[in-house]
Amino acid sequence: MHHLFVGRPARTMLLSSAGLLLAGCFSGCSLLPSSPATPGVPATAALPDASIAYTLSGQSGLPVVFQSAMGDGKDVWAKVVPEVAKQHRVLVYDRPGYGDSKKTTTPRDPCTIAAQQRALLAQAGLKPPYVLVGHGLGGLYQYVYARLYPQDVAGLVLLDPTHPQQWSRMQTDASTYAMLVKTRRKLMFNSTESAEFDAQTQCLQHVDMSSPLRVPAMLLVRDKFGIEEMGSFENVVRAQEKDWQRLSGAPAIERITGAGYYIQKDNPVIVNEAVKMVAKKK
């Protein structure tokens, strides 16, 4: 998938915000006995403005809600969900136009998508507060959800989230790569991807981003960039990671050694541990 714009397993790294060494599954990892996760139960929510396919797994515990990047359905979390579902109720879903969810004519701006997710969670019977996990553009959507409905949110885990100003900064500071993205949008994006890409900042003027979130948060970012991403685009992303730390209130930027854009595939253990750590701070 084109990473909004657009592995080896990660080696040992230190999650500095918790002082917990992860990767080789030392004593604190998932070696302790835990109840097996219940298999995912597929369902469809018929909302007023969309029909959304989702899967629920796990029996109890603080609900964890996963939001995928542009172009991705719920399957990208397949390596993460079973472990998280041992301790939490887990919901993964396909946004309209992806996977098993039909396209919708509803606007695809972050605020509308956050509102749809809230309606989905209510219909699925999941009561807040939630731990929200988001990747890429899905990270921006989860951040906006936390801003619009702070009473619903217990914590946030962001994986290489798309910054609110990423596209505007790309066009000024990484113009060659921005031209490549424009070409990809024209030739490769489907209608849903194009709608999300074009609307990624449309409601953000109504979202207060002046201060950090007041919930536990972790910010996980990749270590590796593709050849065409290196240079000016990588510099834009790295600079905006620092601002993401400010926006989210995360105590540190956790760079995942050896991981590319899909951290949840390259190192699911790290993502699982991040969810556990955020949930424990609730």
Backbone bond lengths (Angstrom), bond angles and torsions (degrees), N, CA, C in turn:
res aa  C-N    CA-C-N  psi(-1)  N-CA   C-N-CA  omega(-1)  CA-C   N-CA-C  phi
1 M - - - 1.464 - - 1.513 109.35 -
2 H 1.311 116.97 143.81 1.457 121.59 173.98 1.519 107.92 -70.34
3 H 1.271 119.27 122.43 1.459 124.39 -169.43 1.485 111.08 -68.92
4 L 1.038 138.08 77.31 1.445 139.79 -156.58 1.500 102.74 42.29
5 F 1.191 116.37 -54.23 1.413 112.45 -179.97 1.498 100.28 -128.04
6 V 0.350 91.02 40.69 1.372 75.87 156.64 1.360 99.31 -96.00
7 G 17.314 50.93 -130.48 1.413 100.57 4.22 1.481 109.17 170.42
8 R 1.078 82.96 135.57 1.456 86.24 179.10 1.508 109.79 -88.34
9 P 1.385 117.88 157.04 1.459 118.32 172.55 1.518 108.96 -61.39
10 A 1.320 116.16 144.69 1.457 119.57 -177.27 1.519 110.68 -69.66
11 R 1.321 114.74 149.04 1.450 120.14 174.37 1.523 108.38 -85.24
12 T 1.331 115.10 178.98 1.460 119.78 -177.48 1.522 110.94 -57.03
13 M 1.315 115.91 136.77 1.460 120.84 174.39 1.512 108.50 -141.97
14 L 1.312 116.22 161.28 1.454 121.54 179.46 1.508 109.19 -104.53
15 L 1.331 116.53 121.92 1.459 119.97 172.37 1.517 105.83 -82.12
16 S 1.321 115.72 93.70 1.450 120.20 -167.61 1.514 113.28 -63.82
17 S 1.330 118.45 -32.22 1.456 119.45 -175.29 1.513 112.06 -66.78
18 A 1.324 117.49 -19.73 1.459 119.21 179.64 1.519 111.62 -116.40
19 G 1.335 116.04 -6.72 1.444 119.59 -177.21 1.524 111.23 62.13
20 L 1.334 117.52 33.68 1.456 121.77 -174.61 1.518 109.08 -115.50
21 L 1.315 116.83 122.47 1.461 120.47 -179.97 1.517 109.64 -82.15
22 L 1.348 115.13 122.16 1.453 120.25 -177.42 1.514 109.59 -120.64
23 A 1.269 117.02 156.78 1.451 126.24 167.04 1.494 109.97 131.84
24 G 1.343 118.69 -55.37 1.447 118.93 179.16 1.517 111.01 -82.68
25 C 1.337 119.55 8.49 1.461 124.48 -177.95 1.510 109.23 55.44
26 F 1.327 116.22 61.40 1.444 120.95 173.65 1.523 108.65 -70.57
27 S 1.287 118.44 -175.09 1.459 122.05 -164.83 1.519 114.64 -51.64
28 G 1.330 118.90 -28.54 1.458 119.30 -176.45 1.508 114.27 -86.18
29 C 1.331 119.18 -5.08 1.460 121.02 -171.65 1.512 110.94 -70.84
30 S 1.302 120.07 -128.37 1.446 120.18 -176.59 1.522 111.24 -113.75
31 L 1.346 115.72 35.03 1.443 119.20 179.45 1.524 111.28 -84.32
32 L 1.335 117.14 -19.35 1.446 119.91 178.99 1.519 109.30 -70.50
33 P 1.341 117.31 145.80 1.463 118.93 -178.79 1.517 111.31 -63.92
34 S 1.305 116.51 140.98 1.461 121.66 176.14 1.512 108.06 -145.31
35 S 1.323 116.40 159.13 1.452 119.57 -177.01 1.532 109.80 -69.86
36 P 1.329 117.11 144.84 1.460 119.07 179.19 1.517 111.07 -65.92
37 A 1.325 116.36 148.27 1.461 120.61 179.41 1.522 109.53 -75.75
38 T 1.322 116.05 144.67 1.458 119.00 173.49 1.526 108.76 -76.43
39 P 1.320 117.20 144.86 1.469 119.30 179.01 1.527 110.96 -60.23
40 G 1.323 115.80 149.69 1.455 120.10 179.07 1.525 111.74 -64.66
41 V 1.311 115.62 139.06 1.459 121.57 178.91 1.527 108.19 -108.89
42 P 1.351 118.67 110.29 1.472 120.50 -179.71 1.529 110.31 -70.72
43 A 1.309 115.18 144.51 1.460 121.09 177.40 1.525 108.44 -154.50
44 T 1.317 116.00 170.32 1.459 121.45 176.52 1.519 109.19 -133.10
45 A 1.340 115.75 130.84 1.465 121.45 177.33 1.523 108.64 -99.44
46 A 1.321 116.44 123.53 1.465 121.04 176.97 1.517 108.39 -93.94
47 L 1.329 116.08 93.96 1.459 121.85 179.21 1.528 109.21 -87.39
48 P 1.327 118.27 163.25 1.463 119.86 179.36 1.524 113.85 -57.15
49 D 1.339 116.75 -30.82 1.461 119.57 -174.67 1.529 113.72 -118.25
50 A 1.327 118.29 6.08 1.465 120.14 -178.64 1.517 110.47 -168.95
51 S 1.329 115.13 157.36 1.461 122.22 171.68 1.520 106.81 -114.21
52 I 1.337 116.77 118.55 1.458 120.39 -170.27 1.525 110.72 -120.30
53 A 1.337 115.43 123.99 1.465 121.90 176.90 1.526 109.04 -85.49
54 Y 1.331 115.30 134.24 1.460 119.34 -179.00 1.516 109.83 -145.51
55 T 1.331 115.57 166.66 1.452 121.68 177.07 1.518 108.85 -131.90
56 L 1.326 116.28 132.18 1.461 122.79 175.96 1.517 109.21 -108.31
57 S 1.315 116.88 136.95 1.457 120.95 174.65 1.522 109.15 -143.55
58 G 1.320 116.44 169.45 1.453 120.43 -175.08 1.516 110.86 81.56
59 Q 1.331 115.86 159.49 1.454 120.24 -174.60 1.521 113.61 -109.46
60 S 1.306 116.54 -33.22 1.463 119.48 -175.38 1.521 108.96 -155.96
61 G 1.325 114.97 -177.44 1.456 119.59 179.41 1.511 112.06 96.77
62 L 1.305 115.93 167.62 1.456 122.91 -179.52 1.528 109.99 -55.42
63 P 1.342 119.84 127.43 1.464 120.45 -178.37 1.528 112.15 -66.53
64 V 1.328 115.67 140.17 1.461 122.95 176.26 1.523 107.55 -119.83
65 V 1.333 116.24 129.54 1.460 122.02 -174.71 1.527 108.94 -120.65
66 F 1.326 116.82 124.47 1.463 122.50 -176.78 1.526 110.26 -102.75
67 Q 1.339 115.30 137.78 1.463 122.19 178.92 1.534 108.10 -127.57
68 S 1.320 116.81 124.27 1.462 122.00 -173.69 1.528 112.44 -87.18
69 A 1.320 115.35 167.70 1.462 121.93 178.44 1.522 110.47 -75.95
70 M 1.322 115.97 171.84 1.454 121.14 176.43 1.522 110.20 -57.94
71 G 1.339 115.56 130.67 1.451 120.60 178.46 1.511 115.14 89.33
72 D 1.339 117.87 -7.90 1.460 121.27 -175.96 1.522 111.47 -109.19
73 G 1.338 115.25 146.30 1.445 121.68 171.01 1.514 110.80 -99.23
74 K 1.316 115.53 -166.55 1.460 121.08 -174.41 1.528 113.20 -69.42
75 D 1.340 117.40 -18.99 1.462 120.31 -173.91 1.529 113.47 -65.16
76 V 1.325 118.07 -18.81 1.476 119.44 -178.36 1.528 112.00 -67.29
77 W 1.334 117.60 -13.08 1.466 121.85 -179.77 1.520 112.32 -97.80
78 A 1.330 117.55 11.07 1.466 121.36 -172.22 1.533 113.30 -58.83
79 K 1.331 117.95 -32.03 1.464 120.33 -179.08 1.525 112.83 -81.80
80 V 1.330 117.02 -12.18 1.460 121.19 -174.95 1.525 112.17 -102.55
81 V 1.328 116.37 -42.05 1.467 121.55 -170.55 1.527 114.44 -57.60
82 P 1.343 120.57 -45.62 1.473 118.61 -175.80 1.517 113.62 -57.15
83 E 1.322 117.61 -40.80 1.461 120.53 -179.62 1.527 111.23 -70.54
84 V 1.333 116.89 -44.35 1.467 120.28 179.59 1.530 110.16 -62.23
85 A 1.327 116.66 -36.05 1.464 121.50 -176.63 1.525 113.03 -70.29
86 K 1.333 117.90 -9.47 1.464 119.76 175.14 1.523 111.64 -70.63
87 Q 1.329 116.17 -24.13 1.457 119.67 -177.10 1.526 113.50 -123.77
88 H 1.318 117.79 -6.47 1.459 121.05 -174.19 1.522 111.01 -138.58
89 R 1.313 115.71 159.25 1.458 122.09 165.86 1.528 105.19 -81.53
90 V 1.323 117.99 127.74 1.467 121.36 -172.30 1.524 110.15 -122.38
91 L 1.331 115.51 133.58 1.460 121.19 173.80 1.519 109.54 -123.65
92 V 1.329 115.73 126.61 1.469 122.66 170.97 1.522 107.13 -122.94
93 Y 1.329 116.88 147.39 1.468 117.89 -177.45 1.516 111.94 -150.34
94 D 1.327 113.50 163.25 1.459 121.53 174.87 1.524 108.19 -98.83
95 R 1.318 117.41 119.69 1.458 118.62 173.19 1.530 109.28 -61.90
96 P 1.330 117.83 155.45 1.466 120.29 179.32 1.535 111.44 -52.41
97 G 1.325 115.07 129.69 1.451 120.76 -179.57 1.511 114.23 98.94
98 Y 1.342 117.48 -6.40 1.460 121.63 179.01 1.530 109.76 -121.95
99 G 1.329 115.66 152.79 1.456 120.61 173.93 1.516 112.49 54.20
100 D 1.320 115.21 -124.22 1.456 121.31 -176.74 1.528 113.46 -94.63
101 S 1.320 117.90 6.96 1.469 121.34 179.98 1.528 110.54 -99.45
102 K 1.295 115.86 130.16 1.463 120.58 179.98 1.527 110.70 -71.45
103 K 1.323 114.83 155.48 1.467 119.85 177.81 1.515 110.71 -64.06
104 T 1.327 115.29 157.20 1.454 121.50 178.00 1.520 109.08 -131.35
105 T 1.315 115.81 157.19 1.470 119.83 175.74 1.526 111.47 -92.79
106 T 1.329 116.56 -1.42 1.465 120.91 178.13 1.528 110.54 -62.56
107 P 1.330 119.31 143.20 1.467 120.83 176.64 1.523 111.86 -52.78
108 R 1.326 115.76 148.46 1.468 121.20 -176.24 1.516 112.48 -107.16
109 D 1.324 117.79 28.48 1.463 120.47 176.96 1.532 109.64 -76.54
110 P 1.343 118.07 160.56 1.461 120.84 -176.41 1.525 114.22 -58.67
111 C 1.319 118.87 -34.80 1.464 120.75 -177.89 1.524 111.29 -70.06
112 T 1.325 116.99 -41.18 1.465 120.53 177.16 1.523 110.51 -64.61
113 I 1.323 116.84 -41.70 1.462 120.63 179.94 1.523 110.76 -65.88
114 A 1.333 117.45 -38.76 1.463 120.59 176.12 1.526 110.61 -63.08
115 A 1.326 117.27 -42.71 1.468 120.81 179.42 1.526 110.87 -64.34
116 Q 1.329 117.19 -39.24 1.463 120.18 176.90 1.522 110.91 -63.94
117 Q 1.320 116.79 -40.60 1.460 119.59 179.04 1.525 110.04 -62.96
118 R 1.315 116.93 -40.74 1.468 120.06 179.63 1.536 111.21 -62.51
119 A 1.329 115.69 -41.95 1.464 119.79 177.45 1.522 111.23 -65.23
120 L 1.329 116.77 -38.74 1.458 121.68 177.38 1.527 111.00 -61.08
121 L 1.320 116.71 -47.03 1.463 120.88 -177.96 1.526 111.21 -62.81
122 A 1.328 116.22 -38.67 1.461 119.94 178.03 1.523 110.26 -64.54
123 Q 1.336 116.76 -44.73 1.457 119.96 -178.42 1.535 111.12 -67.78
124 A 1.329 116.73 -31.23 1.466 120.60 178.83 1.526 111.86 -76.86
125 G 1.321 117.29 -6.75 1.455 121.18 178.02 1.512 114.90 80.92
126 L 1.319 117.23 18.21 1.469 120.80 178.07 1.524 109.77 -91.01
127 K 1.308 115.93 120.69 1.459 119.86 -178.87 1.524 110.24 -92.34
128 P 1.341 117.50 139.80 1.468 119.86 177.07 1.534 110.11 -69.71
129 P 1.352 115.39 166.16 1.467 127.34 6.57 1.522 112.63 -85.35
130 Y 1.349 115.30 158.74 1.451 122.80 -177.00 1.529 110.91 -116.91
131 V 1.328 115.86 150.67 1.459 121.26 162.25 1.522 106.23 -91.59
132 L 1.312 117.20 121.02 1.459 122.67 -177.85 1.529 109.71 -100.77
133 V 1.325 116.36 130.03 1.466 122.44 178.04 1.521 107.57 -120.04
134 G 1.323 116.97 127.98 1.454 119.85 -178.02 1.514 112.52 -139.16
135 H 1.331 115.63 142.97 1.460 122.44 -179.05 1.521 109.97 -120.43
136 G 1.340 117.03 135.60 1.458 120.83 176.45 1.518 111.07 59.20
137 L 1.335 116.63 -130.81 1.459 120.14 178.02 1.531 110.61 -61.98
138 G 1.345 116.89 -28.70 1.460 120.70 174.30 1.521 112.57 -63.05
139 G 1.332 116.96 -27.43 1.458 120.34 174.67 1.519 111.55 -66.96
140 L 1.334 116.13 -40.79 1.461 119.90 175.86 1.529 109.95 -63.25
141 Y 1.329 117.39 -41.53 1.459 120.64 179.47 1.537 111.16 -61.63
142 Q 1.332 117.20 -41.21 1.465 119.56 -179.60 1.524 110.98 -70.22
143 Y 1.316 116.74 -36.06 1.466 119.88 175.96 1.526 110.50 -62.49
144 V 1.327 117.07 -44.74 1.464 120.77 178.73 1.527 110.46 -63.08
145 Y 1.330 117.06 -39.94 1.471 120.19 175.80 1.528 109.62 -56.77
146 A 1.336 116.35 -46.88 1.470 120.23 -178.68 1.519 111.61 -63.35
147 R 1.318 117.66 -30.65 1.462 121.39 177.09 1.529 111.67 -74.86
148 L 1.329 116.69 -41.12 1.458 120.49 -175.82 1.527 112.43 -78.14
149 Y 1.332 116.29 -32.92 1.474 120.63 -175.55 1.529 110.10 -130.76
150 P 1.329 117.86 61.61 1.475 120.31 -174.10 1.524 113.18 -60.19
151 Q 1.325 117.10 -28.60 1.464 119.93 -179.42 1.528 111.96 -68.99
152 D 1.329 117.04 -16.08 1.471 122.04 -178.74 1.524 113.25 -88.94
153 V 1.313 118.14 -9.15 1.467 120.83 -164.12 1.528 111.70 -114.18
154 A 1.356 114.86 125.71 1.460 121.45 176.87 1.518 112.07 -94.78
155 G 1.326 117.30 -23.42 1.453 120.36 -178.71 1.510 110.91 -179.66
156 L 1.335 115.77 169.98 1.455 121.89 -173.00 1.522 109.56 -140.98
157 V 1.337 116.03 133.59 1.466 121.97 172.89 1.523 107.22 -124.54
158 L 1.321 116.49 117.93 1.458 122.04 -176.81 1.521 110.12 -111.36
159 L 1.338 116.24 130.07 1.460 122.22 178.10 1.524 108.13 -113.73
160 D 1.317 116.42 111.81 1.465 121.45 -179.98 1.533 111.49 41.45
161 P 1.321 117.64 55.49 1.468 119.81 -175.89 1.524 112.12 -68.75
162 T 1.324 115.75 147.44 1.457 121.93 176.51 1.523 109.14 -76.89
163 H 1.315 117.15 120.94 1.463 121.50 -177.81 1.531 110.44 -70.79
164 P 1.338 117.41 145.81 1.468 119.59 178.60 1.524 113.92 -54.45
165 Q 1.329 117.03 -31.11 1.468 119.72 179.44 1.528 113.43 -104.00
166 Q 1.313 117.75 17.73 1.468 118.78 -175.15 1.524 111.91 -62.02
167 W 1.315 117.41 -48.76 1.453 119.81 -176.13 1.532 111.30 -66.38
168 S 1.319 117.85 -41.59 1.471 119.41 179.05 1.523 111.36 -65.67
169 R 1.335 116.74 -39.38 1.464 119.71 177.71 1.524 111.55 -67.79
170 M 1.320 116.68 -37.36 1.460 119.67 178.12 1.517 111.38 -59.46
171 Q 1.317 116.57 -41.55 1.456 120.17 -175.53 1.529 112.30 -67.63
172 T 1.324 116.92 -25.69 1.471 119.82 178.64 1.530 112.61 -96.85
173 D 1.351 116.69 -38.44 1.464 120.44 -172.22 1.524 114.34 -106.16
174 A 1.330 117.11 -10.36 1.468 121.01 177.99 1.524 108.14 -141.98
175 S 1.327 115.10 56.99 1.472 120.48 -169.19 1.524 113.05 -64.40
176 T 1.324 117.81 -34.55 1.466 119.73 179.26 1.526 110.51 -64.83
177 Y 1.325 116.14 -43.91 1.464 119.40 178.71 1.522 110.62 -68.97
178 A 1.335 117.15 -35.48 1.463 120.45 177.10 1.534 111.10 -61.00
179 M 1.325 116.57 -38.33 1.462 119.47 176.79 1.530 111.15 -64.06
180 L 1.324 116.63 -37.81 1.461 120.65 176.88 1.531 110.09 -63.06
181 V 1.330 116.52 -41.40 1.462 120.43 178.95 1.531 110.77 -63.73
182 K 1.328 116.48 -42.31 1.473 119.84 178.82 1.528 110.62 -60.59
183 T 1.328 116.26 -39.35 1.463 119.97 178.44 1.522 110.48 -66.22
184 R 1.332 115.88 -43.55 1.465 119.26 178.44 1.526 111.05 -62.69
185 R 1.312 116.22 -40.43 1.464 119.16 179.93 1.526 110.07 -60.08
186 K 1.328 115.66 -42.19 1.465 120.29 -177.28 1.522 112.07 -70.00
187 L 1.334 117.19 -38.63 1.460 120.88 -170.41 1.533 114.26 -101.76
188 M 1.346 117.43 -24.92 1.460 119.72 -168.97 1.523 114.95 -120.17
189 F 1.328 118.40 -27.94 1.462 119.52 -177.10 1.521 110.35 -71.77
190 N 1.324 117.31 140.88 1.454 119.16 170.13 1.527 109.13 -82.18
191 S 1.320 117.51 179.99 1.465 120.28 -172.86 1.519 112.04 -65.42
192 T 1.334 118.05 -34.53 1.462 121.12 179.20 1.521 110.78 -69.66
193 E 1.320 116.45 -44.47 1.462 120.12 178.00 1.524 110.91 -61.04
194 S 1.322 116.73 -43.44 1.465 120.27 179.12 1.521 111.14 -62.52
195 A 1.337 116.38 -41.42 1.463 120.04 -179.96 1.518 111.18 -63.94
196 E 1.343 117.57 -42.45 1.465 120.25 179.26 1.531 110.74 -68.55
197 F 1.311 116.59 -41.60 1.463 120.55 179.22 1.531 110.64 -60.06
198 D 1.327 115.58 -47.48 1.469 119.82 -176.05 1.524 112.48 -69.08
199 A 1.332 117.78 -26.50 1.470 121.03 -174.16 1.525 113.02 -103.14
200 Q 1.329 117.75 9.91 1.469 119.95 -169.86 1.522 114.55 -61.69
201 T 1.333 118.71 -20.49 1.480 119.59 179.00 1.524 112.77 -120.61
202 Q 1.321 118.52 7.08 1.467 120.12 -166.00 1.523 115.46 -63.95
203 C 1.326 118.55 -27.34 1.472 119.28 -178.17 1.516 113.14 -108.83
204 L 1.320 117.28 1.35 1.462 119.41 -167.82 1.530 113.59 -69.60
205 Q 1.338 116.79 -16.75 1.470 117.99 176.64 1.526 111.07 -65.80
206 H 1.335 117.14 -17.11 1.462 121.05 179.27 1.523 112.15 -96.14
207 V 1.326 117.22 3.31 1.462 121.54 -177.35 1.524 109.42 -107.38
208 D 1.316 116.56 125.76 1.471 121.37 -179.73 1.525 109.32 -76.24
209 M 1.319 116.24 111.60 1.463 120.84 178.79 1.523 111.63 -117.51
210 S 1.331 116.00 23.44 1.461 120.42 -173.42 1.522 113.39 -78.96
211 S 1.331 117.09 -22.26 1.461 120.09 -177.49 1.519 109.35 -134.50
212 P 1.341 117.58 159.49 1.471 120.18 -179.99 1.526 111.51 -65.40
213 L 1.327 115.24 157.09 1.463 120.17 172.80 1.529 109.60 -63.98
214 R 1.314 115.53 156.13 1.462 120.22 -178.77 1.521 111.39 -108.58
215 V 1.302 116.85 35.35 1.465 122.21 175.94 1.521 108.26 -129.23
216 P 1.333 117.83 157.93 1.468 119.55 175.57 1.523 110.62 -57.52
217 A 1.318 116.30 138.15 1.467 120.42 -178.35 1.515 109.85 -145.20
218 M 1.326 115.18 148.07 1.459 121.20 172.13 1.517 109.09 -131.41
219 L 1.330 115.33 140.07 1.457 123.04 -177.40 1.523 108.46 -118.72
220 L 1.340 115.81 109.55 1.462 122.22 -179.81 1.527 108.70 -106.85
221 V 1.328 116.84 128.87 1.457 120.19 -178.49 1.527 110.03 -129.62
222 R 1.310 114.61 155.97 1.465 120.44 -175.31 1.522 112.34 -74.68
223 D 1.303 113.59 161.89 1.456 121.65 177.41 1.526 110.91 -102.43
224 K 1.342 116.81 -27.01 1.465 120.83 -172.07 1.528 111.32 -116.43
225 F 1.317 115.83 140.22 1.457 122.95 174.19 1.524 109.57 -118.68
226 G 1.319 116.32 150.25 1.449 120.23 175.15 1.517 111.61 -67.73
227 I 1.320 116.39 162.20 1.466 120.81 -176.20 1.525 111.47 -56.80
228 E 1.350 116.71 -43.49 1.461 119.03 -176.73 1.526 112.27 -74.65
229 E 1.351 116.28 -13.26 1.466 120.18 -179.67 1.523 112.76 -90.35
230 M 1.319 116.77 -17.64 1.466 120.34 -175.68 1.518 110.68 -66.69
231 G 1.320 115.32 153.07 1.462 119.71 179.95 1.505 111.59 95.99
232 S 1.328 117.16 -125.59 1.458 121.10 -170.49 1.534 113.10 -64.86
233 F 1.345 117.68 -40.21 1.464 118.94 179.15 1.522 110.83 -66.39
234 E 1.312 117.13 -44.35 1.465 120.12 177.52 1.530 110.46 -59.11
235 N 1.321 116.87 -40.24 1.471 120.13 179.23 1.522 111.84 -62.59
236 V 1.340 117.00 -39.77 1.462 121.08 177.43 1.528 110.06 -62.02
237 V 1.324 115.68 -47.34 1.469 120.11 -178.30 1.516 110.89 -63.06
238 R 1.326 117.44 -44.66 1.466 121.05 -179.12 1.537 110.98 -62.66
239 A 1.318 116.54 -41.49 1.463 119.66 179.21 1.526 110.90 -63.82
240 Q 1.316 116.19 -38.41 1.459 119.48 -177.43 1.521 112.98 -78.74
241 E 1.320 117.74 -17.02 1.467 119.83 172.30 1.522 110.45 -59.96
242 K 1.315 117.06 -38.74 1.471 120.01 179.30 1.523 110.75 -63.83
243 D 1.324 116.58 -38.77 1.455 118.61 178.10 1.523 111.26 -71.28
244 W 1.329 117.18 -32.38 1.461 119.71 175.24 1.526 110.43 -61.90
245 Q 1.315 116.44 -36.93 1.467 118.69 177.38 1.529 110.50 -61.29
246 R 1.335 115.85 -41.03 1.465 120.02 177.07 1.530 111.32 -65.61
247 L 1.322 116.98 -46.76 1.463 120.82 -177.19 1.524 112.06 -62.64
248 S 1.319 115.79 -42.38 1.467 120.12 -174.55 1.515 113.50 -84.44
249 G 1.327 116.72 -24.09 1.454 120.10 -173.52 1.514 112.95 79.20
250 A 1.340 117.81 12.68 1.468 120.98 178.35 1.523 109.85 -63.23
251 P 1.331 117.92 140.13 1.473 119.95 -177.11 1.520 113.96 -70.29
252 A 1.331 117.64 -19.38 1.468 120.71 -178.03 1.519 109.65 -158.34
253 I 1.333 115.23 162.42 1.462 121.50 169.91 1.515 106.83 -94.81
254 E 1.327 117.24 113.36 1.458 121.15 -176.96 1.528 109.47 -93.82
255 R 1.336 115.93 102.03 1.459 120.01 179.68 1.531 108.53 -86.72
256 I 1.322 116.77 120.81 1.456 121.30 -171.65 1.525 109.98 -91.25
257 T 1.300 116.35 106.49 1.463 122.61 -174.25 1.533 111.27 -57.08
258 G 1.325 115.67 127.63 1.448 121.35 175.66 1.510 115.17 84.47
259 A 1.335 117.85 -7.07 1.463 120.81 -176.31 1.518 110.95 -91.18
260 G 1.337 115.25 141.33 1.446 121.48 171.75 1.513 110.73 -93.28
261 Y 1.329 115.41 -155.52 1.466 120.88 -175.73 1.533 112.35 -58.83
262 Y 1.335 117.03 -37.51 1.466 120.67 -179.27 1.532 110.12 -91.00
263 I 1.315 116.15 75.24 1.461 121.53 -179.82 1.522 110.66 -58.42
264 Q 1.347 117.20 -37.11 1.458 120.78 -177.33 1.528 112.22 -66.66
265 K 1.322 117.78 -19.72 1.467 121.30 175.41 1.523 110.95 -93.63
266 D 1.325 116.43 -40.71 1.455 120.77 -176.18 1.526 112.63 -74.64
267 N 1.329 117.25 -32.07 1.461 120.19 179.93 1.526 110.78 -149.08
268 P 1.338 117.37 72.77 1.461 119.93 -179.40 1.526 113.14 -62.33
269 V 1.337 117.45 -27.81 1.472 120.15 179.66 1.527 110.51 -59.71
270 I 1.325 116.77 -43.45 1.461 120.72 -179.33 1.526 110.27 -63.26
271 V 1.323 117.11 -41.87 1.465 120.29 -179.90 1.525 110.28 -65.17
272 N 1.340 116.59 -43.41 1.463 120.42 176.88 1.520 111.45 -57.64
273 E 1.315 116.41 -45.14 1.464 120.15 -178.47 1.525 111.37 -66.95
274 A 1.334 117.12 -36.41 1.460 120.26 177.87 1.530 110.55 -62.75
275 V 1.331 116.22 -43.06 1.473 120.24 177.56 1.529 110.13 -60.48
276 K 1.333 116.39 -46.27 1.459 120.15 -178.98 1.530 111.38 -60.89
277 M 1.322 116.16 -42.42 1.459 120.16 -177.04 1.530 111.46 -67.33
278 V 1.326 116.61 -41.37 1.471 119.80 178.15 1.523 110.15 -66.01
279 A 1.331 116.91 -40.87 1.471 120.65 -178.71 1.523 111.18 -65.02
280 K 1.336 116.76 -36.64 1.471 120.35 -178.57 1.522 111.80 -67.16
281 K 1.332 116.40 -24.76 1.462 119.63 -177.72 1.517 111.56 -81.62
282 K 1.339 116.66 -8.67 1.454 120.80 -179.13 1.534 110.49 -59.23
